[in-house]
Amino acid sequence: MQVAVYSTHKFEREYLKKALSNYQLLLLETRLTLETASLAQGSQAVSIFVNDDASAPVLQKLQEVGVKYLALRSAGYNHVDLKEAGRLGIRVARVPEYSPAAIAEHTIALMLALNRKLIKAHSRVRDMNFSLDGLAGFDMSGKTAGIIGTGKIGSAVARILHGFECKILAYDPHQNEELKIKYNVQYLDCLTVCQQSDIITLHLPLTNESRYIINEECINNMKHGTMLINTSRGGLVNTKDVIKALKTGKIGFFGMDVYEEEEGLFFEDHSDDILQDDVISRLMSFQNVIITSHQAFLTHEALLKIAETTSHNLDCWEKGIPSENELQL
């Protein structure tokens, strides 16, 4: 089977080659779009990453060139029109989990870097400035942390924050009884979690219900100087509302690994370009903001699991059996 792999990045190339060695791979650096879908000509399967476009028109084009299978190298699938895939007979499978620990640990890294002003401190030392003025942080111990979404990643974050002796609040439609028992997690409604937390971290999938769950109304109910972390999906946050709150100090720290308009920006080198996105440009101007370009997942363990699960999904299809990772169409 030939597999067209879109958005192939240098960091994952060797993992894919090894795990998918039984397949004829067409490794494409370009994103999947309506304009690039024809490159899959001759491939029975296509593999895509988080910022590829699998909307209805693109899926129709893929079906026209003979594609039967769509293997996602991600857990999220909000970039795929599942209804259209079902209509076209294109089977879709994802990587439901690769390393909750990787994303949870990156989440905590953003918290600590913001709190202890590590970027600013490092820059000072490189300039031979060893002053500590303006670098005071706060003890994590005793602070109230609000976790929005307690799936596998949110649960891993709770475990780490419990180790920091934080009081942990949570919002999730499906409460995790184990978290209540082991880490004294208290479940409340989303607004109350935001009202009472010193640190808020997001770990929800992006759905119609969760889009812009962090908005002006929610922010207005937060404590002054709240820390907000998003390593989940950019669309969970109304970024313009966050910028307003950063300007007033309502949000005291903002760490983001995902961005609603990251498509065509993240995962690419734009160092020689003029940045056209005014919103992220404004965010980059704040000293109390740290932006990483969707790298929370980026560990060797996660890359190996993504490649191996993608291979497993393809193996199932080639054998004519369904994969347990297939999405309901």
Secondary structure, 3 states (H helix, E strand, C coil): CEEEECCCCHHHHHHHHHHCCCCEEEECCCCCCCCCHHHHCCCCEEEECCCCCECHHHHHHHHHCCCCEEEECCCCCCCECHHHHHHHCCEEECCCCCCHHHHHHHHHHHHHHHHCCHHHHHHHHHCCCCCCCCCCCCCCCCCEEEEECCCHHHHHHHHHHHHCCCEEEEECCCCCHHHHHHHCCEECCHHHHHHHCCEEEECCCCCCCCCCCECHHHHHCCCCCEEEEECCCHHHECHHHHHHHHHHCCEEEEEECCCCCCCCCCCCCCCCCCCCCHHHHHHCCCCCEEECCCCCCCCHHHHHHHHHHHHHHHHHHHCCCCCCCECCC
